[in-house]
Amino acid sequence: MGIRRYVADDFADMTTERSGAWLGWTAVGSRAATESMARSRRTADRAERIAVMVAAFVFAMFLFAGIMSLIFAPSPTRWRNWQGLLCLLCSAIALAMLIRLRAQYREERMHIRSVARDPAVIGVEASALPPTLRMAARPDYIDSDGVLVSRTVSRILWDGMHGCRRCSIPAYVPQEVWERLAGPGMPGVAADPLRRFMVWVDLQAYGNRLTIAGMRVIPGNATADALRPQGTQTLFQFAPGDDLLIEG
């Protein structure tokens, strides 16, 4: 299937706690957490469909009640029947909600289909992707535990089951592709392809200091020698705008 790119530009509505948990899932990279993200996406899809059906039912109910009230009202006072007019008003509000929900649901489905069809997501240069997860992000801040928290994620590449909140499209990088990208003997790389990942962070909006607990931080153009374990907490300084490669 190759390497796929997923676009998830709007994480701005995520709370700090959820955003930190999401990035923590990325750092852990476990199969259970990935499956949990997939279940969350399916639950969200189900909730969206239920919301659409409820809005449609409310619209139909109020529209029927309003029309019946006006039809069976006495002719001289038909258009002064406030119950019927109120029902029609409520049906109009429900219709507006239904249109908005349908548009939102259709936008997400179109997003998924456009990502799946886009030929640009297939041919990622090997030199630009040492391992398999790449995330270009603007960090909002680094919390007290030294964990990078970012609410705006622009590009994600994931090896294994992808847990993007909007896409939820599975992707898998075969072993031979991984070995061609990273080399079969790269130090510090786990055997399980679902646990191999790297994160690229754009520091343009933050500055030139970064401390991340439990991760190894190296320059984006580092060689395999630089990927050897360097302890649980490392501080590097780079010029603003430099790419960093963060491996957990």
Buried (B, 14 or more C-beta within 10 A) or exposed (E): EEBBBBBBEEBEEBEEEEBBBBBBBBBBBEEEBBEEBBEEBEEBBEEBEEBBEBBBEBBBBBBEBBBEBBEEBEEEEEEEBEEBBBBBEBBBBBBEBBEEBBEEBEEBEEBBEEBEEEEEBEEBEEEEBBBBBBBBBBBBEBEEEBBBBBBBBBBBBBBBBBBBBBBBBBBBBEEEBBEEBBEEEBEEBEEEBBBBBBBBBBBEEBEEEBBBBBBBBBEBEBEBEBBEEBEEEBEBEBEEEBBBBBBB
